[in-house]
């Protein structure tokens, strides 16, 4: 009799075992062959529990041919074969120590990895001895990807909330420093929180990826009549260059401060004043710069303030911190002029 050795021998031995338990388990094996869940049978009498049967769904999931699977160690698919923790969890599943299966990272024939829930059940003979293990695999890759995405979203949300709270804290602190009148403090805080809210609404519509500068300015100016009776008095010119969320929030609050000042003391405080807002990209040795120009005309005579208030602090310190911007305020008799010199956004795009 010819002695069968090597890999082909293991395959032939496995195929022989398949025929044997096909006859003894009959309908159960047929069901395993036709189910949509990936399934294998493993030999319980060998230490490495070699695979003696694999259904078509398992082959489709892993990319292997049946002849490449039969006779292989049960754990040959593991992405990290030396992962002691994973091996221990798989062993516990074989021993019946797990109530809800075990999650394992596997590797397909083409090298791609996938997560699977592994469920193992013993197959016993008439004496009650375990002769095979029946294992099923549920692909969890999509679920794992959704978990990762959820964690990223939660981390991003936490980051945003912390930034919002820091901004709100600054708004309240500055309002308390600049006035002792409760009504003035309330109005100051409410105005700035609404400006922050409008910028958030804009970014939400853009899925928090970025926001166009034209949209940022228009949104900030909306409460001041940019689309109402003052529409003809406010001119906005410039391409819709996109800024990342932190920069968009900072710019929205800065424009709100300028507009609030214009309503109280400047070009929007009378019936004849107007505002021109525009920007352009200028080349500089250290890199491209975005120059934003706010100019008021035909308002009441302007005088430099006796002290710097919250608005000036937002424009000069806030933009310097968030955008590395250089802000210059010029109190001309004909109207306030504000120039913001900002590093151009990386990968600058219009939208």
C-alpha positions in Angstrom: 0.0 0.0 0.0 1.3 3.4 -0.9 2.1 5.6 2.1 0.6 9.1 1.7 2.8 11.9 3.0 3.1 15.7 2.9 0.5 18.3 2.2 -1.3 16.3 -0.4 -1.6 13.4 2.1 -3.2 15.7 4.7 -5.6 16.9 2.0 -6.5 13.4 1.0 -7.0 12.3 4.6 -9.2 15.4 5.2 -11.3 14.6 2.1 -11.7 11.0 3.4 -12.9 12.4 6.7 -15.4 14.6 4.9 -16.9 11.7 3.2 -17.2 9.9 6.5 -19.0 12.5 8.4 -21.1 13.5 5.4 -22.6 10.0 5.7 -23.0 10.2 9.4 -24.3 13.8 9.7 -26.0 13.8 6.3 -28.6 16.7 6.4 -26.5 18.8 8.7 -23.5 18.8 6.4 -25.8 19.6 3.4 -27.2 22.6 5.4 -23.6 23.7 6.1 -22.8 23.5 2.4 -25.7 25.7 1.4 -26.0 28.3 4.2 -24.9 31.9 3.6 -22.7 31.9 6.8 -19.1 30.9 6.4 -18.6 27.5 8.1 -15.9 24.9 8.6 -15.5 21.5 10.4 -12.2 20.9 12.3 -10.8 17.6 13.5 -11.0 17.4 17.3 -8.5 14.6 17.6 -5.5 16.7 16.4 -3.8 19.4 18.5 -4.0 22.0 15.8 -7.6 21.1 14.9 -7.0 20.9 11.1 -9.9 21.8 8.8 -11.7 18.9 7.3 -14.5 20.7 5.6 -15.2 24.3 4.4 -18.3 25.5 2.7 -18.4 27.8 -0.3 -19.3 30.8 1.8 -16.1 30.4 3.8 -14.0 30.1 0.6 -15.7 33.2 -0.8 -14.9 35.1 2.4 -11.3 34.1 2.6 -10.4 33.9 -1.1 -8.9 30.4 -0.8 -9.7 27.3 -2.9 -11.0 24.3 -1.1 -7.8 22.3 -1.8 -5.8 25.1 -0.1 -7.9 25.0 3.0 -8.3 21.2 3.8 -5.7 19.9 6.2 -4.7 23.4 7.3 -4.5 24.3 11.0 -7.7 25.9 12.2 -5.8 29.1 13.1 -3.9 29.4 9.8 -6.0 32.5 8.8 -5.1 34.6 11.8 -3.6 37.9 10.8 -1.2 37.7 13.7 -0.4 34.1 14.4 1.6 34.9 17.5 -1.1 37.0 19.2 -1.3 35.2 22.5 -4.4 37.0 23.6 -6.3 36.0 20.5 -5.1 32.4 20.7 -6.3 32.2 24.3 -9.7 33.6 23.4 -10.0 31.1 20.5 -9.0 28.3 22.9 -11.6 29.3 25.4 -14.2 29.3 22.6 -13.2 25.7 21.7 -13.5 24.7 25.3 -16.9 26.2 25.6 -15.8 29.0 27.9 -17.4 31.8 25.8 -21.1 32.6 25.8 -21.2 35.0 22.8 -18.3 34.0 20.5 -15.0 35.7 20.1 -13.8 38.4 17.7 -10.7 37.6 15.7 -8.7 39.5 13.1 -8.1 37.3 10.1 -6.2 37.6 6.8 -7.5 36.6 3.4 -5.4 35.0 0.7 -4.8 38.3 -1.0 -3.4 39.8 2.2 -6.4 41.9 3.1 -7.6 41.7 6.7 -11.1 41.3 8.1 -12.7 41.0 11.5 -14.9 38.0 12.2 -17.0 36.7 15.1 -16.1 33.1 15.7 -18.6 30.6 17.1 -17.5 27.0 17.8 -19.7 24.1 18.7 -18.5 20.5 19.4 -19.8 17.5 17.3 -20.0 14.3 19.4 -20.2 10.7 18.4 -22.7 8.2 19.9 -20.3 7.7 22.9 -20.4 11.4 23.7 -16.8 12.0 22.6 -16.0 15.1 20.7 -14.9 14.1 17.2 -15.2 17.4 15.3 -15.7 21.1 15.9 -18.2 23.0 13.9 -17.2 26.6 13.5 -19.0 29.5 11.9 -17.7 33.0 11.0 -19.7 36.3 10.9 -17.8 39.0 9.0 -17.6 42.1 11.3 -15.4 44.3 9.1 -18.2 46.8 8.3 -19.2 46.9 12.0 -15.6 47.5 13.1 -15.2 50.3 10.5 -18.4 51.9 11.8 -17.1 51.6 15.4 -13.8 53.3 14.4 -15.8 56.0 12.6 -18.0 56.5 15.7 -15.0 56.8 17.9 -13.5 59.4 15.5 -16.7 61.3 15.5 -16.9 61.2 19.3 -13.3 62.4 19.6 -14.0 65.2 17.1 -17.2 66.2 19.0 -15.3 66.3 22.3 -12.7 68.5 20.7 -15.3 70.8 19.3 -17.1 71.0 22.6 -13.9 71.9 24.4 -13.2 74.6 21.9 -16.7 76.0 22.2 -16.6 76.1 25.9 -13.2 77.9 25.8 -14.7 80.4 23.4 -17.8 80.9 25.5 -15.7 81.3 28.6 -13.7 84.0 26.8 -16.8 85.8 25.6 -18.3 85.9 29.2 -15.0 86.9 30.8 -14.5 89.8 28.4 -18.1 90.9 28.7 -17.8 91.1 32.5 -14.5 93.0 32.2 -15.9 95.7 29.9 -19.1 96.6 31.7 -20.8 96.5 35.1 -24.3 97.0 33.6 -26.2 93.6 33.6 -28.2 94.6 30.5 -25.1 95.5 28.6 -23.4 92.3 29.7 -26.4 90.2 28.6 -26.6 91.9 25.2 -22.9 91.5 24.6 -22.9 87.8 25.5 -26.1 87.0 23.5 -24.8 88.8 20.4 -21.5 86.9 20.4 -23.1 83.5 21.2 -25.5 84.0 18.3 -22.5 84.8 16.0 -20.9 81.6 17.2 -24.1 79.7 16.5 -24.4 81.0 13.0 -20.9 79.9 12.2 -21.7 76.5 13.6 -24.8 76.3 11.5 -22.8 77.1 8.4 -20.2 74.4 9.2 -22.9 71.9 9.9 -24.3 72.4 6.5 -20.8 71.7 5.1 -20.4 68.6 7.3 -17.8 70.3 9.3 -15.2 69.9 6.6 -14.6 73.6 5.7 -16.5 76.8 4.9 -16.1 79.4 2.1 -15.0 82.8 3.2 -17.8 84.5 1.2 -20.3 82.3 3.1 -18.6 83.0 6.4 -18.8 86.8 5.9 -22.4 86.7 4.6 -23.6 84.5 7.4 -22.0 86.8 10.1 -23.5 89.9 8.5 -27.0 88.4 8.0 -28.4 89.9 11.3 -27.1 93.3 10.3 -29.2 93.5 7.1 -26.9 92.2 4.5 -30.0 90.7 2.8 -32.5 93.3 4.0 -32.8 97.1 3.9 -29.0 97.5 4.3 -28.2 95.1 1.5 -27.2 97.9 -0.9 -24.9 99.4 1.8 -22.8 96.3 2.3 -20.7 95.1 -0.6 -18.8 91.8 -0.4 -16.2 90.9 -3.0 -13.9 88.0 -3.1 -13.6 84.3 -4.1 -15.2 81.7 -1.8 -11.8 80.5 -0.5 -12.4 77.7 2.0 -11.2 77.7 5.6 -11.0 74.8 8.1 -13.6 74.9 10.9 -11.4 76.6 13.6 -10.5 79.4 11.2 -14.1 79.7 10.0 -15.3 80.1 13.6 -12.7 82.7 14.4 -13.4 84.7 11.2 -17.2 84.6 11.8 -16.8 86.0 15.3 -14.3 88.7 14.0 -16.7 89.9 11.3 -19.5 90.0 13.9 -17.4 92.3 16.1 -16.8 94.6 13.2 -20.4 94.7 12.2 -21.5 95.2 15.8 -19.2 98.2 16.1 -20.5 99.6 12.8 -24.1 99.4 14.1 -23.2 101.2 17.3 -20.7 103.8 16.2 -19.8 103.4 12.5 -21.3 103.2 9.0 -24.4 101.2 10.0 -25.4 103.7 12.7 -26.8 106.2 10.3 -28.8 106.2 7.0 -26.0 106.9 4.6 -23.0 104.8 5.7 -21.7 101.8 3.7 -19.2 99.0 4.1 -16.9 97.4 1.5 -15.4 94.0 2.3 -13.0 92.3 0.0 -10.0 90.1 -0.1 -7.2 88.9 -2.3 -4.2 86.6 -2.3 -0.8 88.2 -2.2 2.6 86.5 -2.6 5.1 86.8 0.1 8.6 85.3 0.8 7.1 83.2 3.7 4.2 82.0 1.6 0.9 83.2 0.1 -1.1 85.6 2.3 -4.8 86.4 2.2 -5.4 90.1 2.7 -9.0 90.9 3.9 -10.0 94.6 3.8 -13.0 96.0 5.7 -13.7 99.7 5.0 -16.5 101.9 6.3 -17.6 105.1 4.5 -20.0 108.0 5.1 -20.7 107.1 8.7 -20.3 109.4 11.7 -16.8 110.8 12.4 -14.6 108.1 13.9 -12.4 108.6 16.9 -9.9 106.1 18.2 -11.3 104.5 21.4 -9.8 105.6 24.8 -9.2 101.9 25.7 -9.4 98.6 23.9 -12.6 96.7 24.4 -13.6 93.1 23.7 -14.1 93.7 20.0 -10.5 94.9 19.6 -9.2 92.0 21.6 -11.1 89.5 19.4 -9.8 91.1 16.3 -6.2 91.5 17.3 -5.5 88.7 19.8 -8.1 86.1 18.8 -7.2 86.1 15.1 -3.5 86.1 16.0 -4.1 83.0 18.1 -6.4 81.1 15.8 -5.1 82.1 12.4 -1.6 83.6 13.0 -3.1 86.7 11.5 -1.8 90.3 11.7 -4.7 92.6 12.2 -4.5 96.4 11.8 -7.3 98.8 12.9 -7.2 102.3 11.4 -9.7 104.9 12.8 -9.9 107.3 9.9 -12.2 110.3 10.1 -14.1 108.9 7.1 -14.7 105.5 8.7 -13.0 102.5 10.3 -10.6 100.4 8.2 -9.6 96.9 9.3 -7.0 94.9 7.5 -6.4 91.2 8.3 -3.2 89.7 7.0 -3.8 85.9 7.2 -1.7 82.9 5.9 -3.5 81.5 2.9 -5.2 78.2 3.7 -3.1 75.2 2.7 -4.4 73.5 -0.5 -6.5 76.6 -1.1 -9.7 75.9 -2.9 -12.8 77.8 -3.9 -16.2 76.5 -3.3 
